[in-house]
Amino acid sequence: MAWTWRYHEAGGAPVETTSLPEESFTSRGDAESWLGENWSELAEAGVGTVALLEEDREVYTMPLGAE
């Protein structure tokens, strides 16, 4: 099973991923740990919200900045 992150701007539009990491993880915990280590760089690149995907199923969304 693959776990991945989808990136969105604060307004909800998808963010172009060519300049962002496209990591794939074997567990939810690994994916969440990676985000914990890299969220500030993603926010600086214009990512406002991330969505965790298990294969093609969206598990949850989360804002990266203070709301």
Helices and strands as residue ranges (DSSP letters): E 3-8, G 17-19, E 24-25, H 28-44, E 49-54, E 57-63
